Amino acid sequence: MRRFRVDLEAGEVAGIAFGDPVRPLEILFLHANGFNAITYQSLLEPLGAQAHVGAIDLRGHGRTTLPANPRALKSWSRHREDVVAVLEKASGGGAILGGHSMGATVALLTAARRPDLVGGLVLVDPVLLAPRMYRFAHIPFINRVLRSNAMSRAAKARRSDFDSPQHAMESFQGRGAFQTWRPPFLEDYVVDGVLRRDDGGFHLACAPDWEAACFSAQRNRPWGAIRKLKKKRIPIILLQAEKSSTATDDTDERVHAIRPDAAVTRVPGTTHFIPMERPYVVRDALRLLHEAHSEGAHEIDYVGEVRRTINDSIGRMD
């Protein structure tokens, strides 16, 4: 693994990468709200043997230094514009764009905004609420209501200060969102998720107020983004959790009504944290789209989860 930075006008976007650094970024992965790029390194690293693969810390997360004012955030368009800027500088065009949760939705919004920069989408349990929820979010002054949603309240109440990274990891182990994670995802998350303060203590890199703001900033138009991609030759793989998904129950029908060729599948036995529970499924999808794009193919034959033994999956993470 190597670290890289992309200089933007307002600050730096931090990232990690694998593969040949001489080549432009061919695969870029975007993390979920509250996490960071390095959380997914064990998933992405094997892809470096065949592609230049990267992941970035979105604004307000990890080691990225872009300003993050919670009160100014109304939608994820700010993240979208940051990703567009990174792709313009680091990719030669046509990168495979993947993401988890918020990162998946930002990837979708990015592709709709700049389809010329995206060669394929792997959307891992994206946040796809019912269309009426987004109409509600666009009502003037409704952000005051959205700030009080359960996810935002839980984020604001999150402990943010720790004696050490080890102390933080012990606090997280087996609890809340981390209950179903395989090793080494939690250890990797803590590397850039818990950073040293100037006074010698440690704190969450993603401030609770910013994480809460991201949860409440729902003036997004993801269904509109899918409609914008209706006639674009950008292959889409959407991996939905079997339980506790952040996408609507009828996501399959809604997506296929717009893009009949999209591959939408529920990954058996998974919660919202598919990358941490079935990393090989996400990796296989990214690899498939990269290979298809490299060969100039615009249609894919995706058959869903490749079943492997638990011991193989944990031991080799492949």
Salt bridges, closest charged atoms under 4 A:
GLU12 OE1 - ARG5 NH1 3.35
GLU26 OE2 - ARG23 NH2 2.77
GLU26 OE2 - HIS290 NE2 3.59
GLU81 OE2 - ARG80 NE 2.74
GLU81 OE2 - ARG113 NE 3.12
ASP82 OD2 - ARG59 NE 2.88
ASP82 OD1 - ARG78 NH2 3.36
GLU88 OE2 - ARG114 NH1 2.55
ASP116 OD2 - ARG114 NH2 2.78
ASP125 OD2 - HIS272 ND1 2.61
ASP161 OD1 - ARG197 NH1 2.71
ASP163 OD2 - HIS167 ND1 3.80
ASP192 OD2 - ARG3 NH1 2.82
ASP192 OD1 - ARG63 NE 2.71
ASP199 OD1 - ARG197 NE 3.05
GLU211 OE2 - ARG158 NH2 2.94
ASP249 OD1 - ARG266 NH2 3.86
ASP250 OD2 - ARG254 NE 2.99
ASP252 OD1 - HIS256 ND1 2.46
ASP261 OD1 - ARG259 NE 2.76
ASP284 OD1 - ARG287 NH1 3.10
ASP284 OD2 - ARG308 NH2 2.87
GLU305 OE2 - ARG278 NE 3.51
ASP312 OD2 - ARG316 NH2 3.88
ASP318 OD2 - ARG316 NH1 2.39
